[in-house]
């Protein structure tokens, strides 16, 4: 049986030349003068191979190929593209469109015949596949409507993706980004409540679930239940204990009277890149909805992932610039900025905050005895113990060398002594063990708060340093409080 070729070429002269040459070599040839006609005839003749020009008006060869490969009934039919173009980008688009072969129009007939036969052998189409294609065409008789549907689908996907990509203009303005994102999502996703969460590389950053209620005022109980439900799902990646929600686009008005149990449908989607959680989205509805059947669901997730990835990497870059590489604590420069900001804030809005400075006892001896790698291990371990001893709202820094500092906002010196002593005991009781070498380590600490006697952050830091010096003078492994004058 002769191999059937669907030849699509807008030049009648070239079409006739190719048709005659192929027929002389034993092929059965069906012709079409443009991509739209070619797509219709595809369903009528069920060819073994489609041979198409690329440069055609309205629907070019790339688009025709993509349309063929997008449909289950036709995607197995091999496509060979012919063109006078010879740049690498042309070959790239030919491959991306799904074409099996990309040939120059200057190819001689003998080589073209060989290539078509080789393509048919490599990608054979069964009689059953052809019969199903023709039967579907005869049954539905809607080649034009299928063409319109595919073109509309391609257009919608392109517009859909571009709408998400436009959000990247607001990556540096989180609240605006969230509002724009909800505005877009609510235009095509059915929901009663939606949530967006941006993860941070900073373990001490506040975890906020931004919630959209579509302008309805929901009870705090419902919103708290959604927050709990969402972060419980994300705990597969990390323990999110310190969380809060923030309602976006809420309007003043009557509170909606329904419970969390009234939300019949939900989907919670963690967004993960390079094995790291970079964020998440969720949708809740009072209607029965299967969100996974949404026709553009995969595109939506893909585009959201790209946005979240870019935002996370930007945040990570900023975060690393204020981080100490060894301990994972904030660096000295960030400490000086934070101390000044906290000091000035409590002057404008009177409140307490405390400052503790810590020094690892006999740290030079640890380095001299066990080596600098052991010293780095001790520093890292003490820093980790700090992280587990203080609240998420407390700020931890490496001030320099073996000196570490803690800022405790909204905490007076009596309240600060509890976690500070807890840390001291944790270090004292910890069994340090690196490469089989065991050691015991202690820390000395000086503690102060923003007493009225201090006129500057520098004076407050000096008082903590003086208290630390007294702790060392008095035998180490202890906490000394600044004595208020």
N, C-alpha and C positions, 0 to 999 in steps of 0.2 A: 504493500500500500504506500502511495506517495506521501511524503512528509508535507503537511499543510502549513503554509506560511501566511500569516496575516501581515501584509506590507502596508505601512502607514507612511505616506510621503506627500507633502503639499505641492511639490513641483511635478506637474503632469509629465514633463519630459523625463525627469529622473525616475518617476514612477513607472513609466512605460519601459524605459531601459532596464530597470531592475526586474520588472515582471517578466519580460521576454527572456532575459538571461537566466532567471531562476527556472522558468518553465522549460527552457531548453535542456536544463540539467535535471529534469524529472520531478521538480517540486510542483505541488498544487498551490496556487497563489490566489489569495483573496485580497483585494486592495481597498484602501481608504485614503481620502485626500486630506484628512486632518485628525487630530486626536479624539474629538468628540465622535466622529463617524467610526473611527477605529475601535473605540470602546464599545459602541453599540454592536458592531460586527463581531466582536470578541465572543459575545453571548450567542450569536447566530451560527457561527462556523466552528467554534471550539478548535482553534489551531494548535499545532504542535509547538510552534515558535512564533513570537511576535517580533518582527523586524521593523524598527521605527526610526525615522529621522528625529533629530532633537530640535532643530530650529524650525518651529511651526507656530503660526499665530493662534491665539486664544488658549489652546492647551498644547504645551510643548511636550517633547518626548520624555523629559524628566517627570513631568506631572502625570502623563499617561502611565508611565511605569509605576509610579507611586500608587496610583489609583488601582492598578492591577494587583499589586502586592498587598494592598490594604484589605482586599476582599477575600474571604475564605474560598469562595467558589472559583476564583481565578488565580490566586497567588502562586500556585504550582506551575503555571505556564511560564516558560523561560522567555526573557525579553533580551533582545540584542539591539543596542542603540548605535545608530550611524550618525556621524557628524563630520564637518570640516574643521571643527575646533580641535586644537591639539595641546592646549595648556593643561597643566596638572590639575587645576581646579575643575576643569571640565570632566576629567576622569574621576575626580573625587566625587562630584555630584552624581555622576553615572552610577558609581558604586553605592552611594548613599540612597539613591532612589530604588535600589534593589535589582538593578540590571545584572544579568548573568555575564554579559559581554559588552565591551565598548570598542567599536571599530571605526576606523577612518573611512570617509566616503571615497578616498582615493584607492582603497583596496581593490585588487583585480577580482574578476568574477570567480576565477578558479579558487582563490583563497577564501572568498566569501562563501562559496558552496561548501568547502571543507569545514569552515567554522560553524555554519548552520547545522550540518550533519553531526558534527562533534557535539554541539550544544544539545541537539535532540537526543543523542545517545546518552549524554550525561544527565539530562533532566527529562526522562521519558514521561509522557502523560498517558495514563491508562484510558481505555475505551469507556470504562465506567465513569471516570472523572469527566470526560467529554460529554457523555450522555446526560449526566446530572446537570452539567452547565447548560446544555441546550434545553433540557426539560424545564429547568428553572426559568430560562428566558421565555420559552413558549407559554409556560404557566402564568408568569407574572406580566410578560409583555411590557416591561417598564424599564428598558435600557436607559431612556432619557431621564426618567425619575431617579434611577440609581446613580446616573452621572451627576445629576443635580444634588442628590443627597451627599455623595462623596465630596463634591466641590464645596458644598455648604459645611460639611463636617471639617474638612481641611481648613476652611476659612475660620470657622468657630474655634478650632483648636489653636490656630495662630493668634486670633484675637484674645482668646482666653489666657494663653501663655503670656502675651504681651501685657495684659492687665496686671498680672502678678509681678512681672519684671519692672513695671513702672513703680512698684512699691519700694524698690531699692533706693529711690531718691530720698527716702526718709529714714535710712538706716541709723543715722546719728541722732534721731529724735524719736525715742522709743514710744512715747505716748501718742505722738502723731502717727507713727507707723502702725500702732495697734488700732487706732481709730479708722485709718484708711483700710486696714486689713479686714476689720469687721464690716465696714461699708461694702467692700467687694464680696466677702463671703456671704453676707446676708442677701446679696442680689441674685444668687443662684443656688444656695443651699437652704433647705427648709430646716429651721430649728426654732426652739423656744428660748434656749440659752446656749451660748457658745463661750469657749474659753481659749486663751492663747497664753503660753508660758515660754519665756526665754531663759534658758539655763545659762549660768555664768561659770567661767573657769575659777572664779573666786569662791572658795568654800564658805566664806563669811558673808557673801552677798545675800541680800534679802531675796527670798523666793516669792515672786508675785504671780498669781494667776489673774490675768486681766479677763473680766467677764462682761459679755454683752447680753443684755436682757431685752434687746430690741426696744428700748425706751420704757419698758415696764418696770415698776418698782416691786421687786420680789422681797419677801421677808428675809431677814438675816439668817434664819434657820435653814432655808432652802439653799442660800448661797454658801453657807458653811458646809452643808452636806455635799454640795458639788465640789467645793475645794478639797474636802477630805477624800471624796471618791476619786478625784483626778490624781492627787499626789500619792494616794495609796497604789494606784496603777504604776506610777513612775518609780516607786520604791524598788522595783525590779532592778533598777540601775543605781539608785542611791537612796540613802535614808533622808527624806525631806521632812525633818521635824519642825524647822522654823519656816513657816509659810504664812502667807496672808493673801487675801483677794482684794482686787480693786475693780469696782464696777465702772464700766465705760459707757458713754452715751445714755445715761439714765436721765429720765425726765421727772419733774415733780408731778405728783398725781396720786391717785388711789393705789394702794398696794394690791398686787395680784394675790388672790386667795387660792393657792394650791400648794401641795406638799411635794417634797422630792420624789415620793413614791408615785406621783401623778405623771412623772416623766417616763413614758413607756419605752422610748428608744434612746439609745446613746451609742456614741463611738468615741473612744479615747485613743489618740494616735501619738505615741512617743516618736520624736524625730531624732534619729541617730546617725552620726557620721563618724567614721573611723573608730567605731566601738565606743564613742562618747555620746552621751545624751546632750543634745544641743537645744532641746525645747520640746514642745508638745502642743497639740490642739485637741479640742473636744467639742462635741455637739450633743445636745440633749433636746428631745422633742416630746410633746404631749401626744403626738400622733405616732402610729406604727410605721416606722420608716426603716428600710434596709439601706443604710448609707453606702455600703460597699457596692451597690448596684448603680450608683450615680455614674453616668456615662463618661464624665471627665474626671473621675475620682483620682486616677493614677497621675494625670497631668497636674491636678491641684496639689497632690502630695509632693510630686517632683519639684514643682515650682516653689512651694513653701519650704521644702528642704534646702533649696538653693539660697533662699532669702535668709533662713535661719543660720545656715552654714556661714554665709558672708558676715552676718551680724556677730556670730560667735567668734569668728576669727578676728574681727575688728576689736571686739571686747577683750579677747585673749591677748592681742598685741598690746593694747593699752595696759592690761593687767600685769603682763610680764615686765613692763617698764617700771613698775613700782614694787616689784617682788624681789626678794632675796633668793637667788637660785638654789642655795644649799638647803635652807631651812623651810622654804615655802611661806615664810612670814613676809610682811611688808618691809621695805628697806628703810634706811635712815632718812632719806629725803622725804619719803611719804610720811614718816613719823613726824618730822618737823612741821610739815604742812598740816597734818591732822591735829597736832597739839595746839598750834596757833588757831586753827579753825574752832576747835572745841573750847579753847580758852576765851576767844572772842564771843562765841555763841552764848556761853554762860554769863558773860558780862552783860550782854543785851537782854537775855532772858534768864534771870537768876535761877540757877540750879547747881547741884553738886556734880562733880566728876572727880575720879581718883586716878592716880598715876603710880605705877609700880615699876621699879627697875631691878633687874635680876642679873646676877653674875655667877657663873659656874665656879665653884670653889676649886682652887689649885688646878685650874685648867692647863696652865703651862706645864705642870708636872705630868698631867695626863698625856699631853703631846710628847713630852720628852721621854716618858716611860714606854708608852705604847705606840707612838707614832702619830703623824698628822691624820692618817685615815681613821684611826680610832677616835681622835679628837672631833673629826667631822661627824662621825657616827654619834658621838655623845651630843653634839650640838643639835643634830637632826632629831634625835630621840627626845631631848628635853623640849624642843619646839613642838613635837607631836603631843607630848604630855601637856603642854600649855593649851593646845587646841582642845583637848578633852576636858580641861579643868575650868575653862571660862565659857561664858555665854556667846551666842552668835553675835550679839551686839557689841561685845568687847573687842577691841582692836589690838592685834599682836604684831610686834615689830622686832627685827634684828637691828639693834642700834650700832653695833660694831664689835668685831672680835667675838668674845663670849658673852657680851652684854645684850640682854633682851629686855624689851619694855612692853608694858600693857597699859592701854588707856581704857578705863571703865566708865562710860557715859552714864549719867543719871545715877551715880553711886557715891555715897559718902564713904569716909574712911572706915567706919564701923562695918559697912556692908562689904567693902572691898577686902577686908582682912580674911573673910571666910574662904573665897576661892584662892586667894594668895597663899594662905596656909595649906589649903588642899594641894596646891601645886608643889609646895615645898616638901610635903610628906610623900607625894607621889614619886618625886625624884629620889628622895632618901630611900624609899622602899623598893625602887626599881632595880632589877638585876641586869646590869649592863653586860652584854655578851656579844663580842664581835670577833668572828673567825676563831671561836673557841676560847678567847681571852676574856675572863670575867673581871669586873671592877665595880666598885661602889662609888657613887658620885652624889654630892650635895650642892645646894645652891643657897646663896645669901640674897636677901631682898630688902630694898628700901621702899617705903610706901608713903605717899602724901596725897593731899587733895587740894582743890582750888580755894585755899583759905584767903580771907580778905587781905592778908598781909602781902600777898603776891601781886605785883603790878604788871608782870609779864610772864609769858610761857617759860622764858629762860630761867626766871627765879623759881618757878615751880619745879622745873627739871633739876635745878641745882639742889633744891631741898630733898628731892628723892635720892639724888646721888649722895648727898651727905648722910642720909639715913642708911643707905647701902654701905657706906664706909664704916659707920658705927657697927653695923651687923657683922662686918668682917673683923673689926677690932674686938668685938665681944665674943669671938669664938666661931664665927661662921655658922652655916646651916640654921639660919634664923631669919625672922622678919622684924625689922625695926621701923617704927612709925615716926614720921616727922613730928617734932614737938612744936605745937603752935605757940607763937610768941604773944 
